[in-house]
Amino acid sequence: MPEKQTPFRPSVEKRRILLIDDEVINQEILQMMLADTYEVLPALTGKEALEILHEQYETLNLVLLDLNLPDKHGLEVLWEIRNDSRYARIPVIVMTADSDAEVECLTLGAIDFIPKPYPRQEVVLARVRRTIELSEDRDILHWTERDRLTGLYNKDFFCRYAVQLDARHRDYPTDAILLNVNHFHMINERYGRKAGDELLREIGQKALEYVEEAGGITCRSEADTFLIYCPSRENYSSLLEKVSVPMPGSGNGQGENRVRIRMGVYAGVDKALDVERRFDRAKIAADTVKGNFTKAIGIYDDSMHETELMQEQLIEDFQAALREKQFEVFFQPKFDVRGEEPKLCSAEALVRWRHPKLGMVSPGIFIPLFENNGLIFRLDSYVWAEAAGKIREWKEKHSIALPVSVNVSRVDLYEPKLIEMMQEICFKSGIGNEELLLEITESAYTGDSGQIVEKVGKLREIGFRIEMDDFGSGYSSLNMLSTLPIDALKLDMYFIRNAFKEKQDTRLLEMMIRLAETFRVPVIAEGVETAEQAAALKSMGCDIIQGYYFSRPLPGADFESFMLEHNPNH
């Protein structure tokens, strides 16, 4: 049985002191004074002392330094300790009989003095203990307010100091600047975590150099994001150039070998806003150049402000909108065109927001917003329930069983209770699972495709039919398509639009239809606007058509009249 290990107890471990003195008698006297309380590492020369520092600086708590050394003056050693970032945190007590040297020692960074000849043991121990305690307290405070990787302020202290700067310079125009490394995770993967950390340290150092010259403060707020709060300026390209440091292993870092950084600037900040809100605006500006290879600096402007205000209002109004049924479900019909006459076979449920103050809000505005902030699942659940209720209503009123397709986002597919919720909606509405068609975009299958495919497969096993939406948008491999659980392929609308432009080049569209046919499932085309397009698609082998050629999306009551006019059961 292995011997029981003593756990680490920092509170009882001896602090370590580097004692630099070339007189052996002085060494022995001090070691006798300190040995019971501290671990003492002796050095007789400056060279020996610096070698010990280089090897063991991380574990040293104090340096006791004599000024008269055989190879170099103690002041030289003190200067080297204070000007090396690795050693700078270690406090130095100078031992000297020369009181005139005290001012110079303090100027170079000494913390305290022990006079020669040495005072009583109690005095020496008290000075050593106080110096180490003050140093450790200073370190704790330093790393409470600093990011350990870069040494810059952390975000909390950065925001506090920004408030203090505002108080001192209330009327001085100030900019909030956000820097973000493009695809930093790929840098970590290609070059390793150590190289990635070194890159962040270099960027942080360049940002610090910038604010030391231009004024202001900087911090690393998270991962690969840095914040700068500084006096306003007109040109930001010099800052971008400064922080775009060389990629790992790229030599001089010219041209393509520099890391790509995107910058967001909220110029002349509104100081009535809290500091975090100012940098939220800088982030909004940075996001406008995300993925842009020709532009790296985004400037926050009035249009972004108006969009931000709109988004905030929509988020605030979301709960009331659900409660008051401001969200309306419209229906766009789908027609089976395989026979001689087109036949209404299903419909797609599309949500619209009739806002009491803003009027009809485009889904192109609120759906991406809710996808980003996590509200989309609640909205989609609402639409699913409304669509299921309409299916039942049509069956009871008109004996018409018309399936309806609803959109299921990638976010929805990660919801743990999705399957149970879908079943409950159908059960409460009194419809079969097969009557609620699930449209899932091709892009939803990317990333963690195994988990997504498994969940979609379970939905299909319990009777739901799956339509892959936006097929051909370029995300899936052919090999993956052959294994996906799907019952229909819905062509990406851009294929339809591009195929019927002025040149009438339908070759790619024809190829996509033939490709879809290999999976032996119906092919659906949406966005069809003219009789010519409908006829061409039918001749190519398209099975189902949706678009303005047949009808725009209609409110529930209008669609009901349309459905009765094109009764699929007659």
C-alpha positions as semicolon CSV with decimal commas, in nm:
position;residue;x (nm);y (nm);z (nm)
1;M;0,000;0,000;0,000
2;P;0,154;0,337;-0,099
3;E;0,261;0,578;0,171
4;K;-0,001;0,840;0,246
5;Q;0,091;1,172;0,084
6;T;0,084;1,495;0,280
7;P;-0,150;1,741;0,110
8;F;-0,022;2,079;-0,004
9;R;-0,055;2,340;0,269
10;P;0,062;2,678;0,132
11;S;0,002;2,843;0,469
12;V;0,270;2,632;0,641
13;E;0,523;2,600;0,360
14;K;0,840;2,804;0,409
15;R;0,881;3,112;0,192
16;R;1,203;3,112;-0,011
17;I;1,465;3,388;0,012
18;L;1,760;3,447;-0,221
19;L;2,048;3,581;-0,008
20;I;2,318;3,760;-0,214
21;D;2,631;3,841;-0,012
22;D;2,996;3,756;-0,081
23;E;3,096;3,751;0,288
24;V;3,054;3,400;0,426
25;I;3,025;3,522;0,784
26;N;2,735;3,754;0,692
27;Q;2,571;3,465;0,505
28;E;2,596;3,242;0,812
29;I;2,462;3,509;1,049
30;L;2,157;3,581;0,835
31;Q;2,090;3,213;0,771
32;M;2,091;3,151;1,148
33;M;1,839;3,434;1,192
34;L;1,610;3,317;0,910
35;A;1,646;2,938;0,887
36;D;1,370;2,846;1,133
37;T;1,110;3,049;0,939
38;Y;1,239;3,065;0,581
39;E;1,425;2,857;0,325
40;V;1,740;3,049;0,232
41;L;1,925;3,011;-0,101
42;P;2,275;3,161;-0,075
43;A;2,464;3,329;-0,364
44;L;2,815;3,474;-0,333
45;T;2,824;3,669;-0,664
46;G;2,592;3,866;-0,886
47;K;2,634;3,612;-1,166
48;E;2,542;3,322;-0,936
49;A;2,241;3,516;-0,806
50;L;2,106;3,587;-1,154
51;E;2,147;3,220;-1,250
52;I;1,939;3,118;-0,946
53;L;1,682;3,382;-1,036
54;H;1,660;3,254;-1,392
55;E;1,601;2,896;-1,278
56;Q;1,383;2,948;-0,970
57;Y;1,221;3,293;-0,996
58;E;0,869;3,146;-0,985
59;T;0,922;3,012;-0,630
60;L;1,122;3,300;-0,477
61;N;0,949;3,535;-0,234
62;L;1,227;3,781;-0,149
63;V;1,580;3,889;-0,243
64;L;1,825;4,008;0,025
65;L;2,094;4,200;-0,166
66;D;2,434;4,324;-0,050
67;L;2,568;4,612;-0,261
68;N;2,937;4,511;-0,249
69;L;2,981;4,203;-0,469
70;P;3,305;4,077;-0,627
71;D;3,191;4,064;-0,991
72;K;2,939;4,350;-1,022
73;H;2,792;4,620;-0,803
74;G;2,469;4,537;-0,622
75;L;2,298;4,829;-0,795
76;E;2,358;4,655;-1,131
77;V;2,196;4,338;-0,996
78;L;1,903;4,544;-0,862
79;W;1,862;4,712;-1,202
80;E;1,857;4,374;-1,381
81;I;1,600;4,233;-1,138
82;R;1,370;4,532;-1,178
83;N;1,397;4,544;-1,558
84;D;1,319;4,179;-1,625
85;S;0,944;4,113;-1,631
86;R;1,001;3,763;-1,494
87;Y;1,165;3,889;-1,174
88;A;0,996;4,226;-1,129
89;R;0,734;4,095;-0,884
90;I;1,003;3,976;-0,634
91;P;1,068;4,237;-0,362
92;V;1,429;4,334;-0,287
93;I;1,568;4,440;0,052
94;V;1,912;4,600;0,027
95;M;2,171;4,530;0,301
96;T;2,420;4,815;0,336
97;A;2,611;5,032;0,579
98;D;2,605;5,319;0,325
99;S;2,303;5,537;0,407
100;D;2,384;5,760;0,110
101;A;2,298;5,472;-0,127
102;E;1,940;5,448;-0,001
103;V;1,792;5,710;-0,237
104;E;1,945;5,548;-0,545
105;C;1,832;5,202;-0,430
106;L;1,476;5,324;-0,376
107;T;1,482;5,489;-0,718
108;L;1,581;5,158;-0,876
109;G;1,301;4,974;-0,696
110;A;1,430;4,846;-0,361
111;I;1,153;4,800;-0,104
112;D;1,341;4,831;0,226
113;F;1,683;4,827;0,394
114;I;1,860;4,624;0,660
115;P;2,154;4,820;0,797
116;K;2,497;4,680;0,864
117;P;2,597;4,573;1,120
118;Y;2,274;4,375;1,144
119;P;2,015;4,473;1,406
120;R;1,856;4,222;1,643
121;Q;1,705;3,905;1,498
122;E;1,354;4,024;1,582
123;V;1,404;4,339;1,374
124;V;1,539;4,147;1,073
125;L;1,255;3,894;1,089
126;A;0,996;4,172;1,121
127;R;1,130;4,355;0,813
128;V;1,147;4,036;0,608
129;R;0,799;3,921;0,713
130;R;0,639;4,260;0,645
131;T;0,802;4,288;0,302
132;I;0,690;3,940;0,194
133;E;0,336;3,996;0,323
134;L;0,304;4,331;0,147
135;S;0,440;4,178;-0,173
136;E;0,195;3,887;-0,161
137;D;-0,096;4,123;-0,092
138;R;0,018;4,334;-0,387
139;D;0,033;4,024;-0,609
140;I;-0,317;3,919;-0,506
141;L;-0,449;4,266;-0,587
142;H;-0,254;4,273;-0,913
143;W;-0,393;3,942;-1,038
144;T;-0,740;4,028;-0,916
145;E;-0,747;4,318;-1,159
146;R;-0,527;4,165;-1,431
147;D;-0,567;3,903;-1,699
148;R;-0,305;3,638;-1,622
149;L;-0,219;3,565;-1,984
150;T;-0,153;3,919;-2,107
151;G;-0,108;4,121;-1,786
152;L;-0,370;4,370;-1,909
153;Y;-0,667;4,473;-1,697
154;N;-0,951;4,227;-1,681
155;K;-1,289;4,349;-1,796
156;D;-1,432;4,435;-1,452
157;F;-1,142;4,660;-1,352
158;F;-1,122;4,803;-1,703
159;C;-1,483;4,919;-1,675
160;R;-1,416;5,070;-1,332
161;Y;-1,115;5,265;-1,458
162;A;-1,312;5,381;-1,762
163;V;-1,569;5,532;-1,525
164;Q;-1,287;5,707;-1,337
165;L;-1,148;5,846;-1,663
166;D;-1,492;5,979;-1,748
167;A;-1,514;6,151;-1,410
168;R;-1,181;6,327;-1,467
169;H;-1,238;6,407;-1,836
170;R;-1,614;6,439;-1,860
171;D;-1,617;6,668;-2,164
172;Y;-1,333;6,499;-2,351
173;P;-1,444;6,301;-2,662
174;T;-1,365;5,933;-2,615
175;D;-1,381;5,620;-2,834
176;A;-1,473;5,264;-2,742
177;I;-1,279;5,021;-2,963
178;L;-1,315;4,643;-2,981
179;L;-1,054;4,415;-3,141
180;N;-1,126;4,053;-3,229
181;V;-0,895;3,796;-3,388
182;N;-1,056;3,636;-3,693
183;H;-1,086;3,256;-3,666
184;F;-0,861;3,238;-3,360
185;H;-0,970;2,879;-3,290
186;M;-0,811;2,779;-3,621
187;I;-0,482;2,938;-3,512
188;N;-0,490;2,725;-3,198
189;E;-0,561;2,415;-3,406
190;R;-0,288;2,483;-3,663
191;Y;-0,008;2,607;-3,439
192;G;-0,102;2,482;-3,092
193;R;-0,235;2,645;-2,777
194;K;0,107;2,772;-2,669
195;A;0,157;2,963;-2,995
196;G;-0,199;3,096;-2,971
197;D;-0,136;3,225;-2,619
198;E;0,187;3,392;-2,730
199;L;-0,003;3,560;-3,015
200;L;-0,259;3,700;-2,769
201;R;0,021;3,827;-2,546
202;E;0,178;4,008;-2,843
203;I;-0,152;4,167;-2,943
204;G;-0,210;4,273;-2,582
205;Q;0,138;4,426;-2,565
206;K;0,080;4,621;-2,888
207;A;-0,256;4,746;-2,760
208;L;-0,085;4,854;-2,437
209;E;0,187;5,038;-2,630
210;Y;-0,083;5,216;-2,828
211;V;-0,270;5,347;-2,522
212;E;0,054;5,441;-2,346
213;E;0,130;5,665;-2,643
214;A;-0,221;5,785;-2,730
215;G;-0,372;5,783;-2,382
216;G;-0,646;5,560;-2,246
217;I;-0,667;5,204;-2,112
218;T;-0,695;4,856;-2,257
219;C;-0,798;4,507;-2,147
220;R;-0,847;4,153;-2,268
221;S;-1,218;4,103;-2,211
222;E;-1,244;3,738;-2,312
223;A;-1,064;3,476;-2,522
224;D;-0,947;3,662;-2,834
225;T;-1,123;3,994;-2,775
226;F;-0,955;4,317;-2,656
227;L;-1,109;4,649;-2,556
228;I;-0,954;4,996;-2,582
229;Y;-1,095;5,314;-2,429
230;C;-0,903;5,618;-2,551
231;P;-0,925;5,979;-2,668
232;S;-1,112;6,018;-2,997
233;R;-0,922;6,021;-3,325
234;E;-1,011;6,026;-3,693
235;N;-0,790;5,747;-3,828
236;Y;-0,787;5,395;-3,685
237;S;-0,577;5,221;-3,949
238;S;-0,253;5,281;-3,759
239;L;-0,395;5,100;-3,456
240;L;-0,512;4,811;-3,673
241;E;-0,171;4,785;-3,833
242;K;0,002;4,792;-3,494
243;V;-0,201;4,508;-3,341
244;S;-0,194;4,292;-3,656
245;V;0,111;4,104;-3,535
246;P;0,290;3,831;-3,735
247;M;0,136;3,487;-3,744
248;P;0,328;3,214;-3,557
249;G;0,640;3,111;-3,747
250;S;0,598;3,374;-4,019
251;G;0,923;3,562;-3,978
252;N;0,879;3,933;-4,041
253;G;0,501;3,897;-4,075
254;Q;0,467;4,094;-4,396
255;G;0,153;4,081;-4,611
256;E;-0,052;3,766;-4,574
257;N;0,158;3,645;-4,280
258;R;-0,007;3,885;-4,037
259;V;-0,296;3,784;-3,816
260;R;-0,630;3,919;-3,937
261;I;-0,813;4,134;-3,684
262;R;-1,151;4,300;-3,716
263;M;-1,212;4,624;-3,533
264;G;-1,532;4,789;-3,418
265;V;-1,533;5,157;-3,321
266;Y;-1,797;5,349;-3,131
267;A;-1,658;5,699;-3,176
268;G;-1,738;5,988;-2,942
269;V;-1,923;5,765;-2,696
270;D;-2,238;5,873;-2,518
271;K;-2,113;5,883;-2,159
272;A;-2,468;5,853;-2,028
273;L;-2,448;5,486;-2,133
274;D;-2,277;5,242;-1,901
275;V;-1,936;5,125;-2,018
276;E;-2,047;4,777;-2,126
277;R;-2,321;4,922;-2,347
278;R;-2,062;5,138;-2,523
279;F;-1,858;4,831;-2,609
280;D;-2,172;4,644;-2,713
281;R;-2,202;4,911;-2,981
282;A;-1,838;4,865;-3,077
283;K;-1,908;4,493;-3,114
284;I;-2,208;4,563;-3,335
285;A;-1,977;4,769;-3,557
286;A;-1,714;4,492;-3,559
287;D;-1,977;4,236;-3,660
288;T;-2,056;4,437;-3,973
289;V;-1,712;4,347;-4,115
290;K;-1,715;3,985;-4,000
291;G;-1,604;3,763;-4,287
292;N;-1,516;4,067;-4,500
293;F;-1,171;4,027;-4,658
294;T;-1,154;4,382;-4,794
295;K;-1,270;4,578;-4,491
296;A;-1,154;4,526;-4,133
297;I;-1,285;4,834;-3,948
298;G;-1,654;4,891;-3,872
299;I;-1,777;5,227;-3,741
300;Y;-2,094;5,246;-3,532
301;D;-2,339;5,492;-3,690
302;D;-2,697;5,617;-3,667
303;S;-2,839;5,336;-3,879
304;M;-2,687;5,078;-3,645
305;H;-2,827;5,274;-3,352
306;E;-3,175;5,268;-3,502
307;T;-3,144;4,893;-3,567
308;E;-3,025;4,840;-3,210
309;L;-3,322;5,036;-3,073
310;M;-3,557;4,837;-3,294
311;Q;-3,407;4,507;-3,179
312;E;-3,429;4,607;-2,813
313;Q;-3,794;4,698;-2,855
314;L;-3,872;4,371;-3,033
315;I;-3,706;4,169;-2,757
316;E;-3,891;4,365;-2,488
317;D;-4,222;4,319;-2,671
318;F;-4,176;3,946;-2,740
319;Q;-4,358;3,819;-2,430
320;A;-4,660;4,040;-2,489
321;A;-4,661;3,946;-2,857
322;L;-4,692;3,577;-2,772
323;R;-4,954;3,641;-2,506
324;E;-5,165;3,866;-2,728
325;K;-5,118;3,653;-3,041
326;Q;-4,958;3,938;-3,235
327;F;-4,768;3,669;-3,425
328;E;-4,991;3,554;-3,712
329;V;-4,940;3,234;-3,902
330;F;-4,977;3,274;-4,278
331;F;-5,002;2,980;-4,516
332;Q;-4,857;2,943;-4,864
333;P;-4,997;2,656;-5,072
334;K;-4,791;2,381;-5,237
335;F;-4,918;2,216;-5,554
336;D;-4,843;1,869;-5,685
337;V;-4,776;1,917;-6,057
338;R;-4,715;1,555;-6,156
339;G;-5,068;1,509;-6,297
340;E;-5,242;1,688;-6,580
341;E;-5,375;1,955;-6,344
342;P;-5,193;2,101;-6,043
343;K;-5,338;1,971;-5,717
344;L;-5,320;2,139;-5,376
345;C;-5,127;1,891;-5,161
346;S;-4,999;2,087;-4,857
347;A;-4,903;2,431;-4,731
348;E;-4,615;2,596;-4,551
349;A;-4,674;2,789;-4,228
350;L;-4,495;3,125;-4,223
351;V;-4,498;3,361;-3,926
352;R;-4,570;3,733;-3,948
353;W;-4,565;3,990;-3,667
354;R;-4,845;4,245;-3,661
355;H;-4,694;4,483;-3,405
356;P;-4,940;4,728;-3,244
357;K;-4,700;5,024;-3,291
358;L;-4,461;4,921;-3,567
359;G;-4,713;4,757;-3,797
360;M;-4,609;4,447;-3,992
361;V;-4,251;4,357;-3,895
362;S;-4,060;4,158;-4,155
363;P;-3,960;3,806;-4,048
364;G;-3,622;3,890;-4,200
365;I;-3,576;4,126;-3,904
366;F;-3,711;3,936;-3,606
367;I;-3,629;3,573;-3,692
368;P;-3,246;3,619;-3,709
369;L;-3,269;3,831;-3,393
370;F;-3,452;3,557;-3,203
371;E;-3,218;3,291;-3,341
372;N;-2,925;3,483;-3,193
373;N;-3,074;3,550;-2,850
374;G;-3,239;3,211;-2,791
375;L;-3,606;3,311;-2,824
376;I;-3,657;3,127;-3,153
377;F;-3,760;2,799;-2,989
378;R;-4,049;2,968;-2,808
379;L;-4,160;3,138;-3,130
380;D;-4,133;2,818;-3,333
381;S;-4,328;2,627;-3,067
382;Y;-4,603;2,887;-3,097
383;V;-4,613;2,849;-3,476
384;W;-4,619;2,468;-3,455
385;A;-4,916;2,478;-3,218
386;E;-5,102;2,734;-3,431
387;A;-5,044;2,531;-3,748
388;A;-5,155;2,208;-3,580
389;G;-5,469;2,382;-3,455
390;K;-5,554;2,495;-3,811
391;I;-5,508;2,144;-3,950
392;R;-5,760;2,015;-3,695
393;E;-5,998;2,308;-3,759
394;W;-6,004;2,240;-4,135
395;K;-6,069;1,873;-4,077
396;E;-6,358;1,941;-3,838
397;K;-6,519;2,222;-4,043
398;H;-6,459;2,101;-4,395
399;S;-6,342;1,739;-4,372
400;I;-6,024;1,845;-4,550
401;A;-5,699;1,685;-4,430
402;L;-5,426;1,913;-4,557
403;P;-5,073;1,861;-4,419
404;V;-4,880;2,174;-4,321
405;S;-4,502;2,211;-4,310
406;V;-4,340;2,408;-4,029
407;N;-3,983;2,528;-3,995
408;V;-3,754;2,361;-3,741
409;S;-3,430;2,554;-3,685
410;R;-3,092;2,418;-3,587
411;V;-3,144;2,578;-3,244
412;D;-3,469;2,384;-3,206
413;L;-3,295;2,056;-3,282
414;Y;-3,071;2,103;-2,978
415;E;-3,372;2,139;-2,748
416;P;-3,373;1,824;-2,526
417;K;-3,754;1,802;-2,512
418;L;-3,818;1,869;-2,881
419;I;-3,954;1,523;-2,963
420;E;-4,185;1,515;-2,660
421;M;-4,310;1,867;-2,740
422;M;-4,384;1,780;-3,103
423;Q;-4,581;1,473;-2,996
424;E;-4,771;1,670;-2,733
425;I;-4,868;1,940;-2,985
426;C;-5,007;1,681;-3,226
427;F;-5,184;1,489;-2,948
428;K;-5,351;1,800;-2,802
429;S;-5,457;1,915;-3,150
430;G;-5,597;1,575;-3,238
431;I;-5,390;1,528;-3,553
432;G;-5,150;1,259;-3,665
433;N;-4,776;1,319;-3,656
434;E;-4,763;1,269;-4,032
435;E;-4,986;1,575;-4,085
436;L;-4,724;1,815;-3,945
437;L;-4,438;1,823;-4,195
438;L;-4,103;1,935;-4,058
439;E;-3,886;2,159;-4,278
440;I;-3,522;2,146;-4,169
441;T;-3,260;2,347;-4,360
442;E;-2,971;2,162;-4,517
443;S;-2,726;2,373;-4,312
444;A;-2,880;2,243;-3,987
445;Y;-2,717;1,905;-4,055
446;T;-2,363;2,048;-4,049
447;G;-2,137;2,070;-3,745
448;D;-2,247;1,811;-3,491
449;S;-2,432;1,621;-3,763
450;G;-2,442;1,292;-3,575
451;Q;-2,654;1,431;-3,293
452;I;-2,883;1,616;-3,535
453;V;-2,929;1,316;-3,766
454;E;-3,010;1,095;-3,467
455;K;-3,280;1,332;-3,343
456;V;-3,431;1,380;-3,690
457;G;-3,428;1,002;-3,732
458;K;-3,627;0,959;-3,410
459;L;-3,884;1,216;-3,526
460;R;-3,921;1,026;-3,851
461;E;-3,957;0,693;-3,670
462;I;-4,262;0,822;-3,481
463;G;-4,436;0,936;-3,799
464;F;-4,319;1,290;-3,873
465;R;-4,221;1,352;-4,233
466;I;-3,901;1,546;-4,295
467;E;-3,846;1,796;-4,575
468;M;-3,490;1,920;-4,629
469;D;-3,520;2,292;-4,695
470;D;-3,275;2,500;-4,906
471;F;-3,135;2,187;-5,069
472;G;-2,826;2,265;-5,277
473;S;-2,712;2,564;-5,072
474;G;-2,375;2,396;-5,050
475;Y;-2,342;2,258;-4,698
476;S;-2,392;1,883;-4,734
477;S;-2,164;1,631;-4,893
478;L;-2,320;1,374;-5,124
479;N;-2,204;1,099;-4,892
480;M;-2,387;1,261;-4,599
481;L;-2,703;1,312;-4,805
482;S;-2,724;0,938;-4,872
483;T;-2,759;0,872;-4,497
484;L;-2,995;1,153;-4,395
485;P;-3,351;1,071;-4,280
486;I;-3,560;1,276;-4,527
487;D;-3,893;1,243;-4,713
488;A;-3,864;1,538;-4,953
489;L;-3,601;1,775;-5,091
490;K;-3,688;2,141;-5,126
491;L;-3,468;2,328;-5,374
492;D;-3,293;2,640;-5,256
493;M;-3,489;2,942;-5,381
494;Y;-3,172;3,094;-5,530
495;F;-3,152;2,809;-5,781
496;I;-3,496;2,903;-5,909
497;R;-3,414;3,275;-5,927
498;N;-3,077;3,226;-6,097
499;A;-3,205;2,967;-6,343
500;F;-3,474;3,196;-6,483
501;K;-3,274;3,515;-6,516
502;E;-3,227;3,681;-6,856
503;K;-2,989;3,414;-6,984
504;Q;-3,236;3,136;-6,897
505;D;-2,956;2,900;-6,794
506;T;-3,132;2,610;-6,621
507;R;-2,849;2,357;-6,639
508;L;-2,760;2,376;-6,271
509;L;-3,127;2,356;-6,175
510;E;-3,174;2,048;-6,395
511;M;-2,869;1,887;-6,241
512;M;-3,000;1,949;-5,888
513;I;-3,338;1,795;-5,976
514;R;-3,170;1,488;-6,124
515;L;-2,950;1,463;-5,815
516;A;-3,257;1,484;-5,590
517;E;-3,430;1,214;-5,792
518;T;-3,150;0,972;-5,707
519;F;-3,269;0,981;-5,348
520;R;-3,619;0,870;-5,463
521;V;-3,804;1,142;-5,275
522;P;-4,027;1,423;-5,411
523;V;-3,860;1,742;-5,527
524;I;-4,016;2,073;-5,416
525;A;-3,941;2,408;-5,581
526;E;-4,025;2,731;-5,399
527;G;-4,019;3,088;-5,522
528;V;-4,193;3,004;-5,853
529;E;-4,351;3,320;-5,994
530;T;-4,464;3,261;-6,354
531;A;-4,646;3,003;-6,566
532;E;-4,330;2,970;-6,777
533;Q;-4,124;2,878;-6,472
534;A;-4,386;2,629;-6,351
535;A;-4,402;2,458;-6,692
536;A;-4,024;2,440;-6,720
537;L;-3,988;2,292;-6,371
538;K;-4,254;2,031;-6,442
539;S;-4,076;1,929;-6,761
540;M;-3,750;1,891;-6,568
541;G;-3,915;1,646;-6,328
542;C;-4,001;1,871;-6,034
543;D;-4,287;1,719;-5,830
544;I;-4,424;2,001;-5,614
545;I;-4,428;2,378;-5,671
546;Q;-4,472;2,662;-5,424
547;G;-4,465;3,033;-5,499
548;Y;-4,647;3,346;-5,607
549;Y;-4,751;3,176;-5,932
550;F;-5,015;2,995;-5,728
551;S;-5,047;3,230;-5,431
552;R;-4,861;3,456;-5,195
553;P;-4,866;3,357;-4,824
554;L;-5,219;3,414;-4,693
555;P;-5,367;3,481;-4,346
556;G;-5,555;3,185;-4,199
557;A;-5,904;3,296;-4,304
558;D;-5,797;3,386;-4,659
559;F;-5,610;3,059;-4,699
560;E;-5,915;2,869;-4,581
561;S;-6,116;3,024;-4,866
562;F;-5,834;2,945;-5,110
563;M;-5,825;2,585;-4,984
564;L;-6,198;2,541;-5,033
565;E;-6,166;2,676;-5,386
566;H;-5,889;2,425;-5,458
567;N;-6,027;2,145;-5,241
568;P;-5,772;1,863;-5,259
569;N;-6,043;1,606;-5,182
570;H;-6,254;1,693;-5,486
